[in-house]
Each structure stands twice: as structure tokens, then as C-alpha cells.
Amino acid sequence: MATITKEITIQYKPHLKQAEFHKAVDRCRFTAFIGGIGSGKTKAGIAELLRRGLMMPGGFGIVGAPTYPMLRDATERTFWEMCPEELVVDHNKTEHWVRLINGFEIIFRSTDNPDRLRGPNVSLVYLDEASLMPKQAWLISIGRLRERKDWRFWLTTTPKGLNWVYEVFGKEDKDRATIRVATHENPYLNRDTIAALEEQYVGDFRRQELEGEFVAFEGLVYPMFREDLHVTSGEEQYKYHVGGIDWGYTNPTVVLIAGVDSDDSIHVHYEFYRSHVTLDALIPELRQVTAKFGVERYWCDPSEPDHIRALQQAGIPADAADNAIVPGIMDVTSMLEPLNDKPQLTLSPACANTIAELKQYQWMRDRNGQFSKEMPVKVNDHGCDALRYMVRSWRQGRNRAPTIGVL
């Protein structure tokens, strides 16, 4: 009997640096594709997932992203944009796994709780935006690579300071490759988009976000912030919840929610961080999380009073924040400083974007090139702003009645 075969085409034409990345995965056990915004990192990572998965019939792979929203909105979305439907024979949307035609299974996981990566032995691991993940995600995931002798690990990310990705992949060795790609090296990216990004980013942020370089940020606004001290799973019991909102559209809209405990310490455990979100789309999300956590008040960027009024009219307890920048920074600083070895402000690993911002939030330089503690750099500060609105306003007005309809 003749065997009938069918050719399946994946719509992907790698540019030069993407092709170099795929060759590196063939050559090395561990590969990092480090690049600027829009350089094609995630597409390359998903293309490698499909290519490598089809080479491992009956195998098993894990794909990780820093948070569930990032997994859903970026990594999984790119997978379904690139994966031909003929390659998939089974898909469980609730459990986030896919089986390909050769029996290879892919499971998608958030790494905000790295223990979710524990489980069966696997043939490959792919971590997307790995610089936003805790180091435990790397340590636990590589411990799962025991299913086949030809196992592979790769990650794609924009650098976020000198974190564990720099420690592991800052230097190459014979079984570890690092491929770098700048934003402008993606020939498929619109030139106007590149020009707009180059206009927005300057200094250290430009080197990191567009050139894909590892940068040691100086002049930090919150130099006392440490992941080992300030990032924790938190507690389950809180007196009440408050929130902070920074408006955006091209830049991300950020919503943070924190629980206040019996000692008036706060733990930020919810982060909404998304670009191109309309107010009409945001309101249902806020209604849901407000009901879930019992949020008593959101302190919002006061520059958009119509937005605040719309939330109030929708029954969401929103109020204009105290937008004093330096006093707000001092309030956040005082809560980050340990009191009896314990800070009054902590964040959940699920707040990956805000955590990354806190580690890079810089003061602007003056005319002499010195850092001036009068104004922070207005780049990658959206989570920091939402945090400042919440902390400053909560501390200043814990007993003040909401100004619903009086803005």
C-alpha cells in the first residue's frame, strides 16, 4: 500500500539573526536569543518549538511565560498565529496543552509560581521573556530535561538589567550560545515604528530596549529594592484591598491591586499591564477583579478626570491620586526600607513588569551628566507610577471619603 504524505508549510521566513539562532539551537544544549523590542524573538522561539517538536515524535515540551496574561496575550497567541491547524490533533484550552500530529505534546505554563514547572520529564523547554522570570524558573525547568538525550533549552527575551539571564548567558561556552539582535535588524519591522521607538528611548533604556544589551542601571530611584527581600508570595488574609491605575494606550495601562494587612503593610499581588486597551475593555476587567478582591478604592492618574468619572459611573470605586512625584517616591522608598528586617511593601512574582521597572527606574541626569533627584526618567515607568499613586494616596487619605462625582 502506498503511503500518502502531505506537505505542511509554516509561514515563517527567518531573518539573518533568527536563522543564526536556529543554528545555535542545533549546535548547543542551551541557547538565548537576546534582542530589542520587535526584533522577532518570540516568533523565532515558536518556530523553533514547532521545528524541534516535529523532530521529537512522542516527546514532551514546556513553554513558559512570566505571567498568565503574557502567556495568553503574547506567547500562545504567536503560537496559534504561526502553527498550521493541520499540525494539531488535540488541544485543551483550559489546561493549556497541545498535541501535534507526531504525538509531541506542548504544555504552556506561567512561571510566576515556578513550582508549576515541576512534573514529568521533558524533551525541551522554551522560556519567553525570561528576564521577567525569577531564577527558580530556570533552575526548575532545566531539572525536567531528562526525557531524551537530544534535549534542548532556549529562551527569548529583552534584557532587564543584570539579572540571572546575564549571569547564565552573559558569556558563551561550548554548550551555551547567546545570539543578540537589535530592533533595527528586523527587516520586517516597519521603519516608522523603528523611528518612533528610537525617538522614545534614550540612554541606558535605548541600549537595553532597542539594542538588546545587558545594562547595569545607575542612578536608581529605588536602589534598596531586592527581589530576594521584596518579592514574595504574600499572605492570604488582608484587612482590605486598594489599587493604583496608570492610564495608557500606546504605552501600557497598568492596574495594581494590593492587600493591606493588620500591620498596615501592603502586598501587591495583582498586575494588569497591557497596551492598546480601551476604557470600554478595561471596565469589565476592573469590575471582575474589584468584586473578587473587594477593592475599596483605586487611586488613579489624575491627568484623565473623564476616565475616573467613567469608572465611578460604572460603580468602580475610583478616585484621583495624589500625583506629587518626589513625595510619592519618598513614600514608596520608606515602605521598601526594611523595618526589623521586614519591608512594609512587597510584591508577588505575578507583578513581573512592575518588578522589572523597579530594578531599572532611574533619575534623570542634569546638564553636567549627574543624576538629579528631582525627576525620574519617563521611560518604562508605568508600573512604578501606578504603585506611587496607590502608596502615596493610601498613606495620605486612608480616612478620606471617595470623591465620587466630585472631580
C-alpha positions in Angstrom: 0.0 0.0 0.0 1.4 3.4 -0.9 1.9 6.0 1.8 0.3 9.3 1.2 2.2 12.3 2.6 1.2 15.9 2.7 3.4 18.9 2.9 2.6 21.4 5.6 4.0 24.9 5.3 4.8 27.2 8.3 4.6 30.8 7.3 7.9 31.9 8.6 11.0 33.3 6.8 13.7 33.9 9.3 15.8 37.0 9.0 19.6 36.7 9.4 19.7 36.8 13.2 16.7 34.4 13.6 18.5 32.0 11.3 21.6 32.3 13.4 19.5 31.5 16.5 18.1 28.3 14.9 21.6 27.1 14.0 22.7 27.8 17.6 19.9 25.6 18.9 21.2 22.8 16.7 24.7 23.3 18.0 24.2 23.9 21.7 22.1 22.5 24.6 21.3 26.0 25.9 20.6 29.0 23.7 19.5 32.5 24.5 18.0 34.8 21.8 18.5 38.3 23.4 17.0 41.2 21.5 15.4 44.6 21.3 11.7 45.3 21.1 10.1 44.0 17.9 13.2 42.1 16.8 11.3 38.9 16.2 12.4 37.0 19.3 9.1 35.2 20.1 8.4 34.3 16.5 11.8 32.7 16.3 11.2 30.9 19.6 7.8 29.5 18.5 9.2 28.5 15.1 12.0 26.6 16.9 9.3 24.9 19.1 7.5 23.6 16.1 10.6 22.6 14.3 12.1 20.8 17.2 8.8 19.3 18.3 8.4 17.7 14.9 11.8 16.2 15.3 10.8 14.5 18.6 7.8 12.2 18.0 6.1 11.2 21.2 8.1 13.7 23.2 7.0 16.4 25.6 7.9 20.1 25.9 7.2 23.0 28.3 6.7 26.6 27.2 6.8 29.3 29.9 6.0 33.0 30.1 6.3 35.3 33.1 2.6 35.7 33.9 -0.6 34.1 32.7 -1.7 37.3 30.8 1.6 37.4 29.0 1.3 33.7 28.2 -2.1 34.2 26.8 -1.6 37.5 25.0 1.8 37.0 23.6 3.3 33.5 23.6 0.2 31.4 23.0 -1.2 34.0 20.5 2.1 33.8 18.5 1.9 30.0 18.6 -1.6 30.0 17.1 -0.7 32.6 14.5 2.3 30.5 13.3 1.1 26.9 13.8 -0.9 25.5 10.8 -4.1 23.8 12.1 -3.1 20.6 10.2 -0.2 20.2 12.7 -2.5 19.9 15.7 -4.5 16.8 16.5 -5.7 17.7 20.1 -5.9 20.9 22.1 -7.1 21.5 25.7 -7.7 25.2 26.0 -8.4 25.1 29.7 -5.3 23.1 30.6 -3.2 24.9 28.0 -1.7 21.9 26.2 -1.4 20.9 22.6 -0.6 17.6 20.8 1.0 17.6 17.4 0.4 15.1 14.6 3.5 13.2 15.6 2.4 12.8 19.2 4.6 15.6 20.6 2.9 17.4 23.5 3.4 21.0 24.4 2.2 22.4 27.7 2.1 26.2 28.3 2.8 27.5 31.8 3.1 30.7 33.7 6.3 31.0 35.7 5.1 33.5 38.4 4.9 30.3 40.5 7.9 28.3 39.3 6.8 25.2 41.0 4.1 24.8 38.3 7.0 23.8 36.1 7.6 20.7 38.2 6.2 17.4 36.8 7.1 14.9 34.1 10.5 14.7 32.3 10.6 16.7 29.1 12.5 16.9 25.8 12.6 20.7 25.5 12.0 23.9 27.4 11.3 27.3 25.9 11.0 30.4 28.2 9.6 33.5 26.6 10.6 37.0 28.1 12.8 35.1 30.5 14.3 38.3 32.0 11.0 38.9 33.7 11.0 35.5 35.4 12.6 34.5 38.8 15.8 32.5 38.6 13.9 29.5 40.0 12.1 29.2 36.7 15.4 28.4 35.0 16.6 26.1 37.8 13.4 24.1 38.0 12.9 23.8 34.2 16.3 22.5 33.4 15.8 19.9 36.0 13.0 18.5 33.9 15.2 17.9 30.8 15.6 14.2 31.2 13.3 12.6 28.6 15.7 12.4 25.7 19.4 12.5 25.0 18.9 15.3 22.4 17.0 17.6 24.8 17.2 21.4 24.3 16.6 24.6 26.3 16.2 28.0 24.8 14.9 31.4 25.8 14.0 34.6 24.2 13.9 38.0 25.9 14.7 41.6 26.0 17.3 42.2 28.7 16.1 43.7 32.0 19.3 44.7 33.8 22.0 42.4 35.1 19.7 39.6 36.3 20.1 35.8 36.1 19.8 35.7 32.3 23.0 37.8 32.3 24.6 35.6 34.9 23.9 32.4 32.8 24.1 33.7 29.2 26.3 36.8 29.5 29.3 34.7 28.3 29.2 31.8 25.9 30.8 28.5 26.4 31.0 25.3 24.2 27.4 24.2 25.1 25.8 27.6 25.7 25.1 30.2 22.9 23.9 33.7 23.1 22.5 35.4 19.9 21.9 39.1 20.1 19.6 41.1 17.8 18.8 44.8 17.7 15.4 46.1 16.9 16.6 47.7 13.6 18.0 44.3 12.4 14.4 43.0 11.9 13.8 43.8 8.2 10.1 43.0 8.6 9.5 45.8 11.1 8.0 49.0 9.8 10.6 51.7 9.5 8.2 54.3 11.0 7.8 52.0 14.0 11.6 51.8 14.5 11.9 55.6 14.2 9.1 56.1 16.8 10.9 53.7 19.2 14.2 55.4 18.7 12.6 58.7 19.5 11.1 57.4 22.7 14.1 55.5 24.1 17.4 57.2 25.1 20.5 56.4 27.1 20.6 53.1 29.1 17.0 52.3 28.1 17.8 52.6 24.4 20.8 50.3 24.7 18.6 47.8 26.6 15.2 48.0 24.9 16.4 48.6 21.3 20.0 47.3 21.1 19.3 44.3 23.3 22.3 45.0 25.5 22.7 44.0 29.1 22.8 47.3 31.1 23.8 48.0 34.7 21.5 50.8 35.5 23.0 53.7 37.6 21.2 56.4 39.5 18.3 54.1 40.5 15.3 55.7 42.2 14.8 52.6 44.4 18.3 51.2 44.9 17.1 49.3 48.0 14.7 47.1 46.0 15.8 43.5 46.1 14.0 40.5 44.7 15.0 38.2 47.5 13.5 40.6 50.0 10.6 42.4 48.3 9.2 39.7 46.0 7.2 37.1 47.9 4.0 35.1 47.6 2.5 37.1 50.4 -0.3 36.1 52.8 -4.0 35.2 52.2 -5.6 37.3 54.9 -5.9 41.1 54.4 -8.0 43.8 56.1 -8.9 45.3 52.8 -7.6 46.0 49.3 -6.6 49.1 47.4 -5.4 49.7 43.9 -3.5 52.1 41.6 -4.1 52.9 38.0 -1.8 54.5 35.4 -3.6 55.3 32.1 -2.2 54.4 28.8 -2.9 53.2 25.3 0.2 53.1 23.1 2.0 52.8 26.4 0.5 50.2 28.7 -2.4 50.8 31.0 -1.4 49.4 34.4 -3.6 48.4 37.3 -2.1 47.2 40.5 -4.0 45.8 43.5 -2.6 45.4 47.0 -3.8 43.8 50.2 -3.4 45.7 53.4 -2.6 43.5 56.4 -3.0 44.1 60.2 0.3 45.9 60.4 -0.6 48.3 57.6 1.9 46.6 55.3 0.8 46.2 51.8 1.4 43.3 49.3 0.8 44.0 45.6 -0.5 40.7 44.2 -2.3 41.6 41.0 -1.0 43.3 37.9 -2.8 44.3 34.7 -0.2 45.6 32.3 -1.4 45.9 28.7 -1.1 48.3 25.7 -3.9 49.2 23.3 -6.7 48.7 25.9 -9.7 51.0 25.6 -11.6 52.2 28.6 -14.6 50.1 27.5 -12.5 47.0 27.6 -10.9 47.9 30.9 -14.1 48.5 32.8 -15.3 44.8 32.7 -11.9 43.7 33.8 -12.0 46.1 36.8 -15.5 45.1 37.8 -14.4 41.4 37.9 -11.2 42.0 40.0 -12.9 44.6 42.2 -15.6 42.0 43.1 -13.0 39.2 43.5 -10.7 41.1 45.9 -13.2 43.6 47.4 -11.1 46.6 46.4 -12.1 49.6 48.4 -10.6 52.2 46.2 -8.4 52.7 43.1 -6.1 55.7 43.2 -5.8 56.9 39.5 -3.6 59.1 37.5 -5.4 62.4 37.8 -4.5 63.6 34.3 -7.6 61.8 32.9 -10.6 63.0 35.0 -13.0 61.8 32.4 -11.6 58.2 32.8 -12.0 58.4 36.5 -15.6 59.7 36.2 -16.4 56.8 33.8 -15.1 54.3 36.4 -17.2 55.9 39.1 -20.3 55.8 36.9 -19.6 52.1 36.3 -19.7 51.6 40.0 -16.0 51.2 40.4 -14.6 53.0 43.5 -12.1 55.3 41.7 -10.5 58.5 42.9 -7.9 60.9 41.7 -4.5 60.1 43.1 -2.0 62.5 44.8 0.4 63.0 41.9 3.3 64.6 43.9 6.3 62.9 42.2 9.2 63.2 44.7 7.0 63.0 47.8 5.3 59.9 46.3 8.7 58.3 45.6 9.7 59.0 49.2 6.6 57.3 50.4 7.4 54.2 48.3 11.0 54.3 49.5 10.0 54.4 53.1 7.8 51.3 52.7 10.5 49.5 50.8 13.1 50.1 53.5 13.2 47.1 55.9 11.7 47.7 59.3 13.1 45.0 61.7 14.3 43.1 58.6 10.9 43.2 57.0 9.7 45.8 54.4 6.2 47.2 54.6 5.9 46.9 50.8 6.2 43.6 48.9 5.1 42.3 45.5 4.0 39.0 44.2 6.1 37.3 41.4 2.9 37.8 39.3 3.7 41.5 39.1 6.6 40.8 36.7 6.5 44.0 34.7 6.4 46.3 37.8 9.2 44.3 39.4 11.3 44.8 36.3 10.6 48.5 36.3 11.6 48.9 39.9 15.0 47.5 39.2 15.6 50.0 36.3 13.8 53.1 37.4 16.3 55.9 37.0 16.7 59.6 38.0 17.3 61.9 35.0 20.7 63.5 34.5 21.4 67.2 34.8 23.3 69.3 32.3 26.6 68.1 33.9 25.6 64.4 33.4 25.0 63.9 37.1 21.9 62.2 38.4 19.5 64.8 39.8 16.9 63.5 42.3 14.2 65.8 41.1 12.6 63.9 38.2 12.8 60.3 37.1 13.3 59.2 33.5 9.9 58.9 31.8 10.5 55.5 30.2 9.3 52.1 31.4 7.7 53.7 34.5 4.1 52.8 34.2 4.0 50.2 36.9 6.1 52.5 39.1 3.6 55.3 38.6 0.7 53.1 39.5 2.5 52.0 42.6 3.3 55.6 43.5 -0.3 56.7 43.1 -1.5 53.9 45.3 1.0 54.2 48.1 1.1 58.0 48.3 -2.7 58.4 48.2 -3.4 55.5 50.5 -1.0 56.9 53.1 -2.3 60.4 52.7 -6.0 59.7 52.6 -6.8 56.4 54.4 -9.7 58.1 56.2 -10.9 60.3 53.4 -14.3 59.6 51.8 -14.2 58.9 48.0 -14.9 61.9 45.7 -17.4 60.1 43.5 -18.9 62.5 41.1 -16.9 65.5 42.6 -13.9 65.5 40.2 
